Amino acid sequence: MRHLTEIQKRPAYTKLNGVTKSGGVYIDRTPLAKELHTLICELALRSGSNEEAEAADIKIREFLKEGGKASTQPSIMLEESINNCSHIVDALHLPFSNDIECGHDLRVAKAQVLFSNLAEFCRREATKSTEQEKTGANDLTWEKYAHLLTHPNNDGFRPLMEAINSGDLQLYEDVVAELTHLRGMKVIDDATYAQQFTSEATGQHTPLAIAARSGNKEIYDRVAAELFQLNRHKHIDDATYTRQFIQDPTHPYSPLFYATKSNNTGIYLSVSRKISQLHKKKLISDETFANQFTQPTSDGFTPLQEAIFSGNKEMFTFFVADMKEALRITSPSHEEYLTKFRAQLDSVVTRYSPRERGIEFGRRRGMMQYFWHSVWQCPASA
């Protein structure tokens, strides 16, 4: 996830027509676009209480209402920051910045109201453009609104990814509802819709992996179900569908890795059972199956490390059983199995020594002792 303090410190910019992301030529946003960005920041980043948030919300509604300032230049919605963040993307991720202290519920409420206000404005202006047959540069058409809802910023994050990352089911449903509406109108095709659920952000984070990281099982289940339907109706092929659930060199941060990190047993079981299902159907090899439970990420983090330091003994117990099975499948002998198992243990000790982790290690000592007891007490049956 991006650090939002950096965005705040930069001046607001927009791209010149025809200049690519890497072209490097930018100009200041127009005054109205700057004003909108300021209003979004006031609500998202500078409102620490319900009263402050309500006051900021009133200003935005006044700015976006029919006949308000924004309606004189609807194209301000299309102006992006230097890192290709639209106002809609800002609305979805800025409320979750650490730049302001406020409760999670208030952060969610901010994101919901910001997205709702901006989406309502876009729908209204797009409808007017259609009715009045206006498609000029200053008009906001349905196609332009679709572009706002589907294109990525410089980090590869799209509005749907931001909604998933929030961990809020309502926000996720709001964004999906807009995409579904545009799909129903034939403004976006099936391939573009499917891309929102399969595209990768920087670091090869996929929507499903982000859903696992969110810790919200309802969101994870919705994204997984959407992928299933897209595959069922042939909007994504079997290889693409399978790849959403596994870790490989192009997907180092898998749903299972983030499931162990999420501290949510339900998410972990959903992911691990799906991986087992893919393995039983021979859609993934024994080695690929085992790698899901043992292979480190590009940063050297293993699922075992995350499972231990989640502090969730229930999830950890399921994970250990799955990891043992994965190692057995790929070990010709019991000796090789134990060697691989000890290598997993060594990775934990090396990375999380008491000296390095201090208090955090102490808080997880019970998990470590439980694991040590279950493995080393009787290594022959580990």
Secondary structure, 3 states (H helix, E strand, C coil): CCCHHHHHHCCCEEECCCCCHHHCCEEECCHHHHHHHHHHHHHHHCCCCHHHHHHHHHHHHHHHCCCCHHHHCHHHHHCCCCCCCCHHHHHHHHHHCCCCCCCHHHHHHHHHHHHHHHHHHHHHHHHHHHHCCCCCCCCCCHHHHHHHHHCCCCCCCCHHHHHHHHCCHHHHHHHHHHHHHHHHCCCCCHHHHHHHHHCCECCCECHHHHHHHHCCHHHHHHHHHHHHHHHHCCCCCHHHHHHCCCCECCECCCHHHHHHHHCCHHHHHHHHHHHHHHHHCCCCCHHHHHHHHHCCCCCCCCHHHHHHHCCCHHHHHHHHHHHHHHHHHCCCCHHHHHHHHHHHHHHHHHHCCHHHHCHHHHHCHHHHHHHHHHHHCCHHHC
